[in-house]
Every structure is written in C-alpha cells, then in structure tokens.
Amino acid sequence: MLKDMKAHCHLKPGQKGTKRLVEQYGESLLCVRYQYDEQRGVRIKTVELVVYEKSWQPPFRFKDDDIVPIAVAYNETDLREKLRKARAKWDPEIKMWLTQYRFIRNTALESRISGEFMKRGKAP
C-alpha cells in the first residue's frame, strides 16, 4: 500500500504544515511527508522521529593524497618493485616505504599499511 503511494511533499520542522507536529513531538521531529494514494483517494501525513541518539565517530578513511607508510620485509623484492612503480620512496628512519594512498588503493599493498599509523591516523 505505502510503497505504491507518491510523496509529493517533504517538509522540515517549522514549515507550514508541520507546526502542530512540532508542538507534539518537539526536537524529536525530523521531517513530515504528505503521501497521496490515488486509488483510494486519500492523503496520508507521516512523520520521521528521532527515537534514539548515541555518539558516533565515522571510521577513519584515507584521502588519495595522504602519504601512507607501507611495511615490506627486505626479502620481498617483488613488493618493493611494485612500490617503486607506485612512486613510493624508502624512508630509512622509519624503515618503511612512503607513497600516496591513491597508488595503492584496492591493491594487495593496501593491507600492508602500518598498523601503528592506522591508530594515529596521520603520516609518520
């Protein structure tokens, strides 16, 4: 029934057509929709309410230009060669390869990003 109906109006709290609902639901009111059922000839008013709120931190995501350290053992010559092709530079201080995230995104090298770096969320 509701899936076949068309929503013609999507209102934010405080707009004309929502005032009584704002009085009733207060800050919990997110939006009001008017839906029309042409077959039955009725208009339905629905509301979207906040019923639970909890703090949330979005997961850390790399940007394409972020410099990421890649851990590769000395004997993994194939991976070192891939990193060179991905424009990576060796950093002798931290003993890791540094490259822009865009060059290793969606490759096997992505799983080699230093775990300590992931916790800090910033370049070495």
C-alpha positions as CSV (number, residue, x, y, z in Angstrom):
1,M,0.0,0.0,0.0
2,L,2.5,2.7,1.1
3,K,5.1,1.6,-1.4
4,D,2.7,2.4,-4.3
5,M,2.0,5.9,-2.9
6,K,3.8,9.0,-4.1
7,A,5.3,11.5,-1.6
8,H,4.6,15.0,-3.0
9,C,5.7,17.0,-0.1
10,H,8.7,16.6,2.3
11,L,8.7,19.3,5.0
12,K,11.2,20.3,7.7
13,P,10.1,21.1,11.2
14,G,8.7,24.7,11.4
15,Q,7.5,24.9,7.8
16,K,3.8,25.4,7.1
17,G,2.0,22.1,7.6
18,T,4.3,21.0,10.5
19,K,3.5,23.4,13.3
20,R,1.1,21.2,15.3
21,L,3.5,18.2,14.9
22,V,6.4,20.4,16.2
23,E,4.3,21.2,19.3
24,Q,3.5,17.5,19.7
25,Y,7.0,16.0,19.1
26,G,9.4,18.9,19.7
27,E,13.1,18.3,18.9
28,S,12.4,14.7,18.0
29,L,10.7,15.6,14.8
30,L,12.9,15.3,11.7
31,C,10.5,15.6,8.8
32,V,6.9,15.4,7.7
33,R,5.8,13.8,4.5
34,Y,2.5,14.0,2.7
35,Q,1.7,11.0,0.6
36,Y,-1.2,10.5,-1.8
37,D,-3.0,7.3,-2.7
38,E,-4.8,8.0,-5.9
39,Q,-6.6,4.6,-6.0
40,R,-8.3,5.2,-2.6
41,G,-8.4,9.0,-2.9
42,V,-6.6,9.6,0.5
43,R,-3.8,11.8,1.7
44,I,-1.5,10.4,4.5
45,K,0.7,12.5,6.7
46,T,3.7,10.7,8.0
47,V,6.4,11.8,10.4
48,E,10.0,10.8,10.9
49,L,11.1,10.9,14.6
50,V,14.4,10.5,16.5
51,V,13.9,7.7,18.9
52,Y,17.5,7.1,20.0
53,E,20.7,9.1,19.8
54,K,24.2,7.9,20.5
55,S,27.6,9.4,19.9
56,W,29.4,8.0,16.8
57,Q,32.7,8.6,15.2
58,P,33.0,7.9,11.5
59,P,35.6,5.3,10.6
60,F,39.0,6.7,9.5
61,R,39.4,6.8,5.7
62,F,42.4,7.8,3.7
63,K,42.3,10.5,1.2
64,D,44.0,10.0,-2.2
65,D,46.8,12.5,-1.4
66,D,47.6,11.0,2.1
67,I,51.1,9.7,2.5
68,V,51.0,6.2,3.9
69,P,53.8,4.0,5.2
70,I,53.9,0.5,3.8
71,A,55.6,-2.3,5.7
72,V,57.6,-4.6,3.4
73,A,60.3,-7.1,4.5
74,Y,63.8,-6.8,2.9
75,N,63.4,-10.1,1.2
76,E,60.1,-9.2,-0.5
77,T,61.7,-7.9,-3.7
78,D,58.5,-8.2,-5.8
79,L,56.6,-6.0,-3.4
80,R,59.5,-3.5,-3.3
81,E,59.4,-3.4,-7.1
82,K,55.7,-2.8,-7.1
83,L,56.2,0.1,-4.6
84,R,58.8,1.7,-6.8
85,K,56.4,1.5,-9.7
86,A,53.8,3.1,-7.5
87,R,56.2,6.0,-7.0
88,A,57.0,5.1,-3.4
89,K,60.1,6.4,-1.6
90,W,62.0,4.4,1.0
91,D,62.4,6.2,4.4
92,P,65.5,4.8,6.2
93,E,64.5,6.4,9.6
94,I,61.2,4.5,10.0
95,K,62.3,1.7,7.7
96,M,59.1,1.8,5.6
97,W,58.1,2.8,2.1
98,L,56.0,6.0,1.8
99,T,53.6,6.6,-1.0
100,Q,50.3,8.4,-1.7
101,Y,47.3,6.3,-0.9
102,R,45.9,6.7,-4.4
103,F,48.7,4.5,-5.8
104,I,47.9,1.5,-3.6
105,R,44.2,1.8,-3.1
106,N,42.4,-1.5,-3.9
107,T,45.7,-3.4,-4.2
108,A,47.3,-6.1,-2.0
109,L,49.6,-3.3,-0.8
110,E,46.7,-1.6,1.0
111,S,46.7,-4.3,3.6
112,R,50.4,-3.5,4.3
113,I,49.8,0.0,5.7
114,S,51.5,0.2,9.1
115,G,49.1,-0.7,11.9
116,E,50.6,2.0,14.2
117,F,49.8,4.6,11.5
118,M,46.2,3.4,11.4
119,K,45.8,4.0,15.1
120,R,47.3,7.5,15.0
121,G,45.5,8.4,11.7
122,K,48.4,10.6,10.5
123,A,51.5,10.4,8.4
124,P,54.8,9.4,10.1
